[in-house]
Amino acid sequence: MPMYQVRTEDEVLAEAELATDSKAMTWAVRMTTVHRKVLRGRRWQGHRLVGGVWEHRFGGGRRTAARGDAAAG
């Protein structure tokens, strides 16, 4: 069975072996919800096959702009 991961640039948040792509996508959405506090502000960068493991990657900087910044323009 294929192995799947939900990860950031430097950390694997979840890992599982799943039989089908549809189960893998459902699992990835659920794990994203479970780890939403860690992933907050990071963008989904897509998925890719690395050494037999499908990685669902999140990266980028966290959003730190204050609410008033958008109105100041």
PDB file with one MODEL, atoms N, CA, C and O in Angstrom:
MODEL        1
ATOM      1  N   MET A   1       0.841  -1.195   0.000  1.00  0.00           N
ATOM      2  CA  MET A   1       0.000   0.000   0.000  1.00  0.00           C
ATOM      3  C   MET A   1       0.878   1.247   0.000  1.00  0.00           C
ATOM      4  O   MET A   1       1.941   1.264   0.619  1.00  0.00           O
ATOM      5  N   PRO A   2       0.437   2.271  -0.684  1.00  0.00           N
ATOM      6  CA  PRO A   2       1.200   3.523  -0.704  1.00  0.00           C
ATOM      7  C   PRO A   2       1.203   4.222   0.663  1.00  0.00           C
ATOM      8  O   PRO A   2       0.236   4.139   1.420  1.00  0.00           O
ATOM      9  N   MET A   3       2.291   4.899   0.954  1.00  0.00           N
ATOM     10  CA  MET A   3       2.446   5.674   2.186  1.00  0.00           C
ATOM     11  C   MET A   3       2.163   7.136   1.868  1.00  0.00           C
ATOM     12  O   MET A   3       2.561   7.639   0.817  1.00  0.00           O
ATOM     13  N   TYR A   4       1.477   7.814   2.779  1.00  0.00           N
ATOM     14  CA  TYR A   4       1.124   9.228   2.617  1.00  0.00           C
ATOM     15  C   TYR A   4       1.584  10.000   3.845  1.00  0.00           C
ATOM     16  O   TYR A   4       1.594   9.466   4.954  1.00  0.00           O
ATOM     17  N   GLN A   5       1.967  11.268   3.640  1.00  0.00           N
ATOM     18  CA  GLN A   5       2.373  12.150   4.737  1.00  0.00           C
ATOM     19  C   GLN A   5       1.721  13.515   4.579  1.00  0.00           C
ATOM     20  O   GLN A   5       1.499  13.993   3.466  1.00  0.00           O
ATOM     21  N   VAL A   6       1.419  14.130   5.715  1.00  0.00           N
ATOM     22  CA  VAL A   6       1.080  15.553   5.772  1.00  0.00           C
ATOM     23  C   VAL A   6       2.252  16.185   6.496  1.00  0.00           C
ATOM     24  O   VAL A   6       2.590  15.783   7.610  1.00  0.00           O
ATOM     25  N   ARG A   7       2.883  17.188   5.858  1.00  0.00           N
ATOM     26  CA  ARG A   7       4.110  17.734   6.438  1.00  0.00           C
ATOM     27  C   ARG A   7       4.295  19.211   6.140  1.00  0.00           C
ATOM     28  O   ARG A   7       3.705  19.765   5.212  1.00  0.00           O
ATOM     29  N   THR A   8       5.138  19.831   6.960  1.00  0.00           N
ATOM     30  CA  THR A   8       5.625  21.179   6.697  1.00  0.00           C
ATOM     31  C   THR A   8       7.019  21.027   6.101  1.00  0.00           C
ATOM     32  O   THR A   8       7.431  19.912   5.779  1.00  0.00           O
ATOM     33  N   GLU A   9       7.746  22.119   5.949  1.00  0.00           N
ATOM     34  CA  GLU A   9       9.091  22.037   5.388  1.00  0.00           C
ATOM     35  C   GLU A   9      10.009  21.160   6.230  1.00  0.00           C
ATOM     36  O   GLU A   9      10.873  20.469   5.690  1.00  0.00           O
ATOM     37  N   ASP A  10       9.832  21.181   7.539  1.00  0.00           N
ATOM     38  CA  ASP A  10      10.774  20.509   8.428  1.00  0.00           C
ATOM     39  C   ASP A  10      10.158  19.484   9.377  1.00  0.00           C
ATOM     40  O   ASP A  10      10.853  18.979  10.258  1.00  0.00           O
ATOM     41  N   GLU A  11       8.881  19.165   9.222  1.00  0.00           N
ATOM     42  CA  GLU A  11       8.233  18.280  10.189  1.00  0.00           C
ATOM     43  C   GLU A  11       7.135  17.445   9.532  1.00  0.00           C
ATOM     44  O   GLU A  11       6.305  17.961   8.784  1.00  0.00           O
ATOM     45  N   VAL A  12       7.149  16.129   9.831  1.00  0.00           N
ATOM     46  CA  VAL A  12       6.062  15.247   9.406  1.00  0.00           C
ATOM     47  C   VAL A  12       4.993  15.313  10.487  1.00  0.00           C
ATOM     48  O   VAL A  12       5.251  14.962  11.638  1.00  0.00           O
ATOM     49  N   LEU A  13       3.791  15.762  10.122  1.00  0.00           N
ATOM     50  CA  LEU A  13       2.700  15.896  11.087  1.00  0.00           C
ATOM     51  C   LEU A  13       1.876  14.623  11.199  1.00  0.00           C
ATOM     52  O   LEU A  13       1.363  14.312  12.274  1.00  0.00           O
ATOM     53  N   ALA A  14       1.743  13.883  10.102  1.00  0.00           N
ATOM     54  CA  ALA A  14       0.963  12.646  10.107  1.00  0.00           C
ATOM     55  C   ALA A  14       1.448  11.760   8.970  1.00  0.00           C
ATOM     56  O   ALA A  14       1.934  12.243   7.947  1.00  0.00           O
ATOM     57  N   GLU A  15       1.303  10.446   9.170  1.00  0.00           N
ATOM     58  CA  GLU A  15       1.744   9.488   8.171  1.00  0.00           C
ATOM     59  C   GLU A  15       0.834   8.272   8.229  1.00  0.00           C
ATOM     60  O   GLU A  15       0.453   7.835   9.314  1.00  0.00           O
ATOM     61  N   ALA A  16       0.480   7.716   7.060  1.00  0.00           N
ATOM     62  CA  ALA A  16      -0.403   6.545   7.027  1.00  0.00           C
ATOM     63  C   ALA A  16      -0.233   5.793   5.715  1.00  0.00           C
ATOM     64  O   ALA A  16       0.121   6.375   4.689  1.00  0.00           O
ATOM     65  N   GLU A  17      -0.493   4.479   5.767  1.00  0.00           N
ATOM     66  CA  GLU A  17      -0.577   3.659   4.560  1.00  0.00           C
ATOM     67  C   GLU A  17      -2.047   3.522   4.217  1.00  0.00           C
ATOM     68  O   GLU A  17      -2.847   3.104   5.054  1.00  0.00           O
ATOM     69  N   LEU A  18      -2.411   3.874   2.978  1.00  0.00           N
ATOM     70  CA  LEU A  18      -3.815   3.855   2.569  1.00  0.00           C
ATOM     71  C   LEU A  18      -3.956   3.162   1.221  1.00  0.00           C
ATOM     72  O   LEU A  18      -3.087   3.271   0.355  1.00  0.00           O
ATOM     73  N   ALA A  19      -5.067   2.448   1.058  1.00  0.00           N
ATOM     74  CA  ALA A  19      -5.263   1.588  -0.110  1.00  0.00           C
ATOM     75  C   ALA A  19      -5.655   2.336  -1.382  1.00  0.00           C
ATOM     76  O   ALA A  19      -5.283   1.911  -2.476  1.00  0.00           O
ATOM     77  N   THR A  20      -6.394   3.433  -1.268  1.00  0.00           N
ATOM     78  CA  THR A  20      -6.893   4.111  -2.468  1.00  0.00           C
ATOM     79  C   THR A  20      -6.627   5.609  -2.400  1.00  0.00           C
ATOM     80  O   THR A  20      -6.426   6.172  -1.324  1.00  0.00           O
ATOM     81  N   ASP A  21      -6.629   6.244  -3.571  1.00  0.00           N
ATOM     82  CA  ASP A  21      -6.433   7.693  -3.633  1.00  0.00           C
ATOM     83  C   ASP A  21      -7.561   8.448  -2.941  1.00  0.00           C
ATOM     84  O   ASP A  21      -7.318   9.469  -2.299  1.00  0.00           O
ATOM     85  N   SER A  22      -8.792   7.955  -3.064  1.00  0.00           N
ATOM     86  CA  SER A  22      -9.913   8.654  -2.420  1.00  0.00           C
ATOM     87  C   SER A  22      -9.788   8.600  -0.903  1.00  0.00           C
ATOM     88  O   SER A  22     -10.092   9.583  -0.228  1.00  0.00           O
ATOM     89  N   LYS A  23      -9.348   7.477  -0.356  1.00  0.00           N
ATOM     90  CA  LYS A  23      -9.116   7.402   1.094  1.00  0.00           C
ATOM     91  C   LYS A  23      -7.970   8.317   1.500  1.00  0.00           C
ATOM     92  O   LYS A  23      -8.000   8.926   2.570  1.00  0.00           O
ATOM     93  N   ALA A  24      -6.964   8.410   0.646  1.00  0.00           N
ATOM     94  CA  ALA A  24      -5.822   9.269   0.944  1.00  0.00           C
ATOM     95  C   ALA A  24      -6.222  10.737   0.983  1.00  0.00           C
ATOM     96  O   ALA A  24      -5.780  11.471   1.867  1.00  0.00           O
ATOM     97  N   MET A  25      -7.045  11.176   0.046  1.00  0.00           N
ATOM     98  CA  MET A  25      -7.473  12.575   0.041  1.00  0.00           C
ATOM     99  C   MET A  25      -8.361  12.883   1.243  1.00  0.00           C
ATOM    100  O   MET A  25      -8.235  13.946   1.850  1.00  0.00           O
ATOM    101  N   THR A  26      -9.255  11.964   1.590  1.00  0.00           N
ATOM    102  CA  THR A  26     -10.092  12.147   2.779  1.00  0.00           C
ATOM    103  C   THR A  26      -9.222  12.233   4.021  1.00  0.00           C
ATOM    104  O   THR A  26      -9.442  13.091   4.876  1.00  0.00           O
ATOM    105  N   TRP A  27      -8.243  11.358   4.127  1.00  0.00           N
ATOM    106  CA  TRP A  27      -7.323  11.347   5.259  1.00  0.00           C
ATOM    107  C   TRP A  27      -6.535  12.656   5.322  1.00  0.00           C
ATOM    108  O   TRP A  27      -6.373  13.230   6.399  1.00  0.00           O
ATOM    109  N   ALA A  28      -6.040  13.135   4.163  1.00  0.00           N
ATOM    110  CA  ALA A  28      -5.255  14.371   4.135  1.00  0.00           C
ATOM    111  C   ALA A  28      -6.076  15.568   4.609  1.00  0.00           C
ATOM    112  O   ALA A  28      -5.571  16.414   5.348  1.00  0.00           O
ATOM    113  N   VAL A  29      -7.328  15.644   4.193  1.00  0.00           N
ATOM    114  CA  VAL A  29      -8.200  16.734   4.650  1.00  0.00           C
ATOM    115  C   VAL A  29      -8.426  16.634   6.152  1.00  0.00           C
ATOM    116  O   VAL A  29      -8.374  17.642   6.857  1.00  0.00           O
ATOM    117  N   ARG A  30      -8.674  15.430   6.643  1.00  0.00           N
ATOM    118  CA  ARG A  30      -8.897  15.241   8.084  1.00  0.00           C
ATOM    119  C   ARG A  30      -7.650  15.608   8.883  1.00  0.00           C
ATOM    120  O   ARG A  30      -7.759  16.265   9.918  1.00  0.00           O
ATOM    121  N   MET A  31      -6.467  15.197   8.425  1.00  0.00           N
ATOM    122  CA  MET A  31      -5.228  15.509   9.138  1.00  0.00           C
ATOM    123  C   MET A  31      -4.915  17.003   9.086  1.00  0.00           C
ATOM    124  O   MET A  31      -4.352  17.552  10.033  1.00  0.00           O
ATOM    125  N   THR A  32      -5.275  17.657   7.993  1.00  0.00           N
ATOM    126  CA  THR A  32      -5.111  19.111   7.905  1.00  0.00           C
ATOM    127  C   THR A  32      -5.976  19.799   8.951  1.00  0.00           C
ATOM    128  O   THR A  32      -5.554  20.780   9.563  1.00  0.00           O
ATOM    129  N   THR A  33      -7.181  19.287   9.156  1.00  0.00           N
ATOM    130  CA  THR A  33      -8.075  19.838  10.180  1.00  0.00           C
ATOM    131  C   THR A  33      -7.520  19.579  11.573  1.00  0.00           C
ATOM    132  O   THR A  33      -7.527  20.470  12.422  1.00  0.00           O
ATOM    133  N   VAL A  34      -7.040  18.369  11.811  1.00  0.00           N
ATOM    134  CA  VAL A  34      -6.485  18.011  13.123  1.00  0.00           C
ATOM    135  C   VAL A  34      -5.282  18.898  13.461  1.00  0.00           C
ATOM    136  O   VAL A  34      -5.125  19.317  14.608  1.00  0.00           O
ATOM    137  N   HIS A  35      -4.444  19.181  12.481  1.00  0.00           N
ATOM    138  CA  HIS A  35      -3.209  19.949  12.705  1.00  0.00           C
ATOM    139  C   HIS A  35      -3.333  21.406  12.276  1.00  0.00           C
ATOM    140  O   HIS A  35      -2.327  22.043  11.965  1.00  0.00           O
ATOM    141  N   ARG A  36      -4.542  21.938  12.256  1.00  0.00           N
ATOM    142  CA  ARG A  36      -4.759  23.300  11.743  1.00  0.00           C
ATOM    143  C   ARG A  36      -4.009  24.365  12.529  1.00  0.00           C
ATOM    144  O   ARG A  36      -3.623  25.379  11.949  1.00  0.00           O
ATOM    145  N   LYS A  37      -3.788  24.175  13.826  1.00  0.00           N
ATOM    146  CA  LYS A  37      -3.060  25.186  14.605  1.00  0.00           C
ATOM    147  C   LYS A  37      -1.599  25.252  14.180  1.00  0.00           C
ATOM    148  O   LYS A  37      -1.010  26.333  14.159  1.00  0.00           O
ATOM    149  N   VAL A  38      -1.011  24.116  13.843  1.00  0.00           N
ATOM    150  CA  VAL A  38       0.377  24.090  13.374  1.00  0.00           C
ATOM    151  C   VAL A  38       0.470  24.664  11.961  1.00  0.00           C
ATOM    152  O   VAL A  38       1.432  25.359  11.635  1.00  0.00           O
ATOM    153  N   LEU A  39      -0.526  24.377  11.123  1.00  0.00           N
ATOM    154  CA  LEU A  39      -0.510  24.786   9.715  1.00  0.00           C
ATOM    155  C   LEU A  39      -1.027  26.192   9.469  1.00  0.00           C
ATOM    156  O   LEU A  39      -0.903  26.698   8.354  1.00  0.00           O
ATOM    157  N   ARG A  40      -1.593  26.828  10.460  1.00  0.00           N
ATOM    158  CA  ARG A  40      -2.217  28.143  10.275  1.00  0.00           C
ATOM    159  C   ARG A  40      -1.277  29.113   9.557  1.00  0.00           C
ATOM    160  O   ARG A  40      -0.138  29.325   9.973  1.00  0.00           O
ATOM    161  N   GLY A  41      -1.777  29.688   8.481  1.00  0.00           N
ATOM    162  CA  GLY A  41      -1.005  30.657   7.732  1.00  0.00           C
ATOM    163  C   GLY A  41      -0.105  30.060   6.664  1.00  0.00           C
ATOM    164  O   GLY A  41       0.427  30.789   5.827  1.00  0.00           O
ATOM    165  N   ARG A  42       0.072  28.750   6.679  1.00  0.00           N
ATOM    166  CA  ARG A  42       0.890  28.107   5.647  1.00  0.00           C
ATOM    167  C   ARG A  42       0.003  27.700   4.483  1.00  0.00           C
ATOM    168  O   ARG A  42      -1.160  27.343   4.672  1.00  0.00           O
ATOM    169  N   ARG A  43       0.545  27.754   3.306  1.00  0.00           N
ATOM    170  CA  ARG A  43      -0.214  27.394   2.104  1.00  0.00           C
ATOM    171  C   ARG A  43       0.084  25.960   1.694  1.00  0.00           C
ATOM    172  O   ARG A  43       1.198  25.462   1.861  1.00  0.00           O
ATOM    173  N   TRP A  44      -0.947  25.307   1.150  1.00  0.00           N
ATOM    174  CA  TRP A  44      -0.750  23.971   0.614  1.00  0.00           C
ATOM    175  C   TRP A  44       0.062  24.101  -0.654  1.00  0.00           C
ATOM    176  O   TRP A  44      -0.331  24.834  -1.562  1.00  0.00           O
ATOM    177  N   GLN A  45       1.188  23.406  -0.741  1.00  0.00           N
ATOM    178  CA  GLN A  45       2.069  23.494  -1.898  1.00  0.00           C
ATOM    179  C   GLN A  45       1.838  22.356  -2.884  1.00  0.00           C
ATOM    180  O   GLN A  45       2.494  22.298  -3.924  1.00  0.00           O
ATOM    181  N   GLY A  46       0.927  21.466  -2.573  1.00  0.00           N
ATOM    182  CA  GLY A  46       0.632  20.353  -3.466  1.00  0.00           C
ATOM    183  C   GLY A  46       1.135  19.040  -2.901  1.00  0.00           C
ATOM    184  O   GLY A  46       1.612  18.969  -1.768  1.00  0.00           O
ATOM    185  N   HIS A  47       1.020  18.005  -3.713  1.00  0.00           N
ATOM    186  CA  HIS A  47       1.525  16.709  -3.293  1.00  0.00           C
ATOM    187  C   HIS A  47       2.508  16.201  -4.336  1.00  0.00           C
ATOM    188  O   HIS A  47       2.424  16.542  -5.516  1.00  0.00           O
ATOM    189  N   ARG A  48       3.441  15.378  -3.871  1.00  0.00           N
ATOM    190  CA  ARG A  48       4.442  14.820  -4.768  1.00  0.00           C
ATOM    191  C   ARG A  48       4.925  13.481  -4.227  1.00  0.00           C
ATOM    192  O   ARG A  48       4.848  13.219  -3.026  1.00  0.00           O
ATOM    193  N   LEU A  49       5.415  12.652  -5.108  1.00  0.00           N
ATOM    194  CA  LEU A  49       5.939  11.343  -4.742  1.00  0.00           C
ATOM    195  C   LEU A  49       7.438  11.466  -4.509  1.00  0.00           C
ATOM    196  O   LEU A  49       8.188  11.841  -5.410  1.00  0.00           O
ATOM    197  N   VAL A  50       7.866  11.146  -3.290  1.00  0.00           N
ATOM    198  CA  VAL A  50       9.279  11.223  -2.926  1.00  0.00           C
ATOM    199  C   VAL A  50       9.681   9.891  -2.310  1.00  0.00           C
ATOM    200  O   VAL A  50       9.254   9.564  -1.203  1.00  0.00           O
ATOM    201  N   GLY A  51      10.487   9.132  -3.007  1.00  0.00           N
ATOM    202  CA  GLY A  51      10.984   7.865  -2.470  1.00  0.00           C
ATOM    203  C   GLY A  51       9.886   6.895  -2.066  1.00  0.00           C
ATOM    204  O   GLY A  51      10.026   6.205  -1.056  1.00  0.00           O
ATOM    205  N   GLY A  52       8.816   6.823  -2.811  1.00  0.00           N
ATOM    206  CA  GLY A  52       7.726   5.900  -2.503  1.00  0.00           C
ATOM    207  C   GLY A  52       6.705   6.433  -1.513  1.00  0.00           C
ATOM    208  O   GLY A  52       5.780   5.713  -1.136  1.00  0.00           O
ATOM    209  N   VAL A  53       6.854   7.685  -1.084  1.00  0.00           N
ATOM    210  CA  VAL A  53       5.918   8.303  -0.134  1.00  0.00           C
ATOM    211  C   VAL A  53       5.276   9.518  -0.793  1.00  0.00           C
ATOM    212  O   VAL A  53       5.975  10.390  -1.309  1.00  0.00           O
ATOM    213  N   TRP A  54       3.950   9.574  -0.775  1.00  0.00           N
ATOM    214  CA  TRP A  54       3.234  10.760  -1.261  1.00  0.00           C
ATOM    215  C   TRP A  54       3.217  11.803  -0.159  1.00  0.00           C
ATOM    216  O   TRP A  54       2.668  11.557   0.915  1.00  0.00           O
ATOM    217  N   GLU A  55       3.807  12.961  -0.405  1.00  0.00           N
ATOM    218  CA  GLU A  55       3.837  14.056   0.567  1.00  0.00           C
ATOM    219  C   GLU A  55       2.784  15.093   0.206  1.00  0.00           C
ATOM    220  O   GLU A  55       2.717  15.544  -0.937  1.00  0.00           O
ATOM    221  N   HIS A  56       1.972  15.466   1.172  1.00  0.00           N
ATOM    222  CA  HIS A  56       1.077  16.621   1.052  1.00  0.00           C
ATOM    223  C   HIS A  56       1.776  17.728   1.831  1.00  0.00           C
ATOM    224  O   HIS A  56       1.799  17.708   3.062  1.00  0.00           O
ATOM    225  N   ARG A  57       2.345  18.692   1.115  1.00  0.00           N
ATOM    226  CA  ARG A  57       3.233  19.684   1.713  1.00  0.00           C
ATOM    227  C   ARG A  57       2.571  21.023   1.948  1.00  0.00           C
ATOM    228  O   ARG A  57       1.793  21.513   1.129  1.00  0.00           O
ATOM    229  N   PHE A  58       2.901  21.603   3.090  1.00  0.00           N
ATOM    230  CA  PHE A  58       2.473  22.958   3.437  1.00  0.00           C
ATOM    231  C   PHE A  58       3.720  23.768   3.702  1.00  0.00           C
ATOM    232  O   PHE A  58       4.657  23.278   4.333  1.00  0.00           O
ATOM    233  N   GLY A  59       3.747  25.009   3.226  1.00  0.00           N
ATOM    234  CA  GLY A  59       4.925  25.834   3.439  1.00  0.00           C
ATOM    235  C   GLY A  59       4.603  27.302   3.329  1.00  0.00           C
ATOM    236  O   GLY A  59       3.446  27.708   3.225  1.00  0.00           O
ATOM    237  N   GLY A  60       5.657  28.082   3.356  1.00  0.00           N
ATOM    238  CA  GLY A  60       5.496  29.522   3.287  1.00  0.00           C
ATOM    239  C   GLY A  60       5.423  30.119   4.670  1.00  0.00           C
ATOM    240  O   GLY A  60       5.218  29.418   5.662  1.00  0.00           O
ATOM    241  N   GLY A  61       5.592  31.422   4.720  1.00  0.00           N
ATOM    242  CA  GLY A  61       5.558  32.118   5.996  1.00  0.00           C
ATOM    243  C   GLY A  61       4.170  32.212   6.569  1.00  0.00           C
ATOM    244  O   GLY A  61       3.170  32.135   5.856  1.00  0.00           O
ATOM    245  N   ARG A  62       4.131  32.378   7.850  1.00  0.00           N
ATOM    246  CA  ARG A  62       2.844  32.584   8.515  1.00  0.00           C
ATOM    247  C   ARG A  62       2.413  34.022   8.321  1.00  0.00           C
ATOM    248  O   ARG A  62       3.240  34.934   8.289  1.00  0.00           O
ATOM    249  N   ARG A  63       1.128  34.213   8.194  1.00  0.00           N
ATOM    250  CA  ARG A  63       0.601  35.577   8.031  1.00  0.00           C
ATOM    251  C   ARG A  63       0.612  36.279   9.375  1.00  0.00           C
ATOM    252  O   ARG A  63       0.073  35.777  10.362  1.00  0.00           O
ATOM    253  N   THR A  64       1.238  37.453   9.396  1.00  0.00           N
ATOM    254  CA  THR A  64       1.346  38.186  10.652  1.00  0.00           C
ATOM    255  C   THR A  64       0.800  39.598  10.553  1.00  0.00           C
ATOM    256  O   THR A  64       0.921  40.367  11.507  1.00  0.00           O
ATOM    257  N   ALA A  65       0.206  39.959   9.431  1.00  0.00           N
ATOM    258  CA  ALA A  65      -0.300  41.325   9.247  1.00  0.00           C
ATOM    259  C   ALA A  65      -1.450  41.607  10.208  1.00  0.00           C
ATOM    260  O   ALA A  65      -2.308  40.758  10.446  1.00  0.00           O
ATOM    261  N   ALA A  66      -1.445  42.795  10.742  1.00  0.00           N
ATOM    262  CA  ALA A  66      -2.524  43.208  11.645  1.00  0.00           C
ATOM    263  C   ALA A  66      -3.778  43.529  10.842  1.00  0.00           C
ATOM    264  O   ALA A  66      -3.696  43.812   9.647  1.00  0.00           O
ATOM    265  N   ARG A  67      -4.915  43.486  11.483  1.00  0.00           N
ATOM    266  CA  ARG A  67      -6.187  43.757  10.803  1.00  0.00           C
ATOM    267  C   ARG A  67      -6.227  45.158  10.203  1.00  0.00           C
ATOM    268  O   ARG A  67      -6.794  45.346   9.127  1.00  0.00           O
ATOM    269  N   GLY A  68      -5.657  46.110  10.854  1.00  0.00           N
ATOM    270  CA  GLY A  68      -5.697  47.488  10.386  1.00  0.00           C
ATOM    271  C   GLY A  68      -4.853  47.740   9.149  1.00  0.00           C
ATOM    272  O   GLY A  68      -5.054  48.745   8.467  1.00  0.00           O
ATOM    273  N   ASP A  69      -3.908  46.847   8.841  1.00  0.00           N
ATOM    274  CA  ASP A  69      -3.033  47.042   7.686  1.00  0.00           C
ATOM    275  C   ASP A  69      -3.800  47.067   6.374  1.00  0.00           C
ATOM    276  O   ASP A  69      -3.452  47.836   5.478  1.00  0.00           O
ATOM    277  N   ALA A  70      -4.830  46.248   6.239  1.00  0.00           N
ATOM    278  CA  ALA A  70      -5.597  46.189   4.992  1.00  0.00           C
ATOM    279  C   ALA A  70      -6.368  47.490   4.760  1.00  0.00           C
ATOM    280  O   ALA A  70      -6.516  47.921   3.617  1.00  0.00           O
ATOM    281  N   ALA A  71      -6.852  48.109   5.811  1.00  0.00           N
ATOM    282  CA  ALA A  71      -7.639  49.339   5.693  1.00  0.00           C
ATOM    283  C   ALA A  71      -6.750  50.571   5.519  1.00  0.00           C
ATOM    284  O   ALA A  71      -7.224  51.613   5.066  1.00  0.00           O
ATOM    285  N   ALA A  72      -5.475  50.464   5.871  1.00  0.00           N
ATOM    286  CA  ALA A  72      -4.584  51.618   5.838  1.00  0.00           C
ATOM    287  C   ALA A  72      -4.209  52.034   4.420  1.00  0.00           C
ATOM    288  O   ALA A  72      -3.795  53.173   4.207  1.00  0.00           O
ATOM    289  N   GLY A  73      -4.349  51.103   3.410  1.00  0.00           N
ATOM    290  CA  GLY A  73      -3.919  51.336   2.038  1.00  0.00           C
ATOM    291  C   GLY A  73      -4.348  52.601   1.480  1.00  0.00           C
ATOM    292  O   GLY A  73      -4.042  52.902   0.326  1.00  0.00           O
TER     293      GLY A  73
ENDMDL
END
